[in-house]
Amino acid sequence: MSAFDRYVKFAEMLNNAERELGIAKLNGLEKEIIYTVLKAEQDGEGLSFEDLLGKMNKPRATLYRHLQSLVDNGYLSKQRDPNDGRRNVLAVTI
């Protein structure tokens, strides 16, 4: 199998996975936000909006608008940080 054929197969698998998770219709930035939050969860970190802002290097207003859309549509949730009640930690809900 050629490198191009492997790439096409990978792209098809990725598209299928996104459809199964219900995130196929999201834009690239929203998928990147979900990935970043999920990766942090797997590494045992809790990310706040400020942490996410530092990791993603996107304009504050743009990142906030897309993050809030993900929260409003149920893809992410905000929970109180058990170590610091003044901050919210993001969590993937899908």
ROPA-432677 format. One record per residue (C-alpha): residue number from 1; residue in one letter; x, y, z. Coordinates in nm, 2 decimals, decimal comma, m for minus. Each point is the difference from the previous one (the first is absolute). Layout:
N
n	res	xx	yy	zz
NUM	A	X	Y	Z;
...
//
This chain:
94
n	res	xx	yy	zz
1	M	0,00	0,00	0,00;
2	S	0,14	0,34	m0,10;
3	A	0,05	0,29	0,24;
4	F	m0,28	0,18	m0,16;
5	D	m0,24	m0,30	0,03;
6	R	0,09	m0,02	0,37;
7	Y	m0,07	0,37	0,04;
8	V	m0,34	m0,04	m0,17;
9	K	m0,09	m0,29	0,23;
10	F	0,11	0,19	0,30;
11	A	m0,21	0,30	m0,10;
12	E	m0,31	m0,22	m0,05;
13	M	0,05	m0,16	0,34;
14	L	0,03	0,34	0,16;
15	N	m0,31	0,12	m0,17;
16	N	m0,19	m0,31	0,11;
17	A	0,12	0,05	0,36;
18	E	m0,11	0,37	0,00;
19	R	m0,35	m0,10	m0,13;
20	E	m0,03	m0,26	0,27;
21	L	0,09	0,25	0,27;
22	G	m0,23	0,26	m0,15;
23	I	0,27	0,26	m0,06;
24	A	0,03	m0,02	m0,38;
25	K	m0,20	0,32	m0,04;
26	L	0,23	0,20	0,24;
27	N	0,26	0,23	m0,15;
28	G	0,38	m0,06	0,03;
29	L	0,05	0,23	0,30;
30	E	m0,28	m0,17	0,20;
31	K	0,14	m0,34	m0,07;
32	E	0,34	0,13	0,11;
33	I	m0,15	0,13	0,33;
34	I	m0,16	m0,34	0,07;
35	Y	0,32	m0,18	m0,08;
36	T	0,21	0,23	0,22;
37	V	m0,24	m0,03	0,30;
38	L	m0,02	m0,38	m0,05;
39	K	0,37	m0,04	m0,02;
40	A	0,04	0,20	0,32;
41	E	m0,26	m0,22	0,17;
42	Q	0,19	m0,31	m0,10;
43	D	0,33	0,15	0,13;
44	G	m0,18	0,07	0,34;
45	E	m0,01	0,37	m0,05;
46	G	m0,31	0,22	0,04;
47	L	0,00	0,29	m0,25;
48	S	m0,17	0,33	0,07;
49	F	m0,07	0,25	m0,27;
50	E	0,32	0,19	0,08;
51	D	0,20	m0,33	m0,03;
52	L	m0,17	m0,07	m0,33;
53	L	0,08	0,34	m0,13;
54	G	0,37	m0,05	0,08;
55	K	0,01	m0,34	m0,17;
56	M	m0,18	0,10	m0,32;
57	N	0,14	0,34	m0,07;
58	K	m0,33	0,13	m0,16;
59	P	m0,16	0,34	0,05;
60	R	m0,18	0,02	0,33;
61	A	m0,34	0,10	m0,13;
62	T	0,00	m0,26	m0,28;
63	L	0,10	m0,28	0,23;
64	Y	m0,26	0,10	0,26;
65	R	m0,28	0,02	m0,26;
66	H	0,08	m0,35	m0,13;
67	L	0,05	m0,14	0,35;
68	Q	m0,33	0,14	0,12;
69	S	m0,18	m0,15	m0,31;
70	L	0,15	m0,34	0,09;
71	V	m0,13	0,04	0,36;
72	D	m0,34	0,12	m0,12;
73	N	m0,04	m0,30	m0,24;
74	G	0,11	m0,25	0,26;
75	Y	0,34	m0,11	m0,13;
76	L	0,18	0,15	0,30;
77	S	m0,09	0,09	0,35;
78	K	0,14	0,24	0,26;
79	Q	0,06	m0,14	0,35;
80	R	0,13	0,16	0,31;
81	D	0,37	m0,08	0,06;
82	P	0,01	m0,21	0,32;
83	N	0,34	0,16	0,08;
84	D	m0,10	0,36	m0,07;
85	G	m0,37	0,09	0,03;
86	R	0,06	0,32	m0,19;
87	R	0,08	m0,17	m0,33;
88	N	m0,20	m0,22	m0,23;
89	V	0,15	m0,31	m0,16;
90	L	m0,11	m0,11	m0,34;
91	A	m0,11	m0,36	m0,07;
92	V	m0,10	m0,19	m0,31;
93	T	m0,36	m0,13	0,02;
94	I	m0,02	m0,21	m0,32;
//
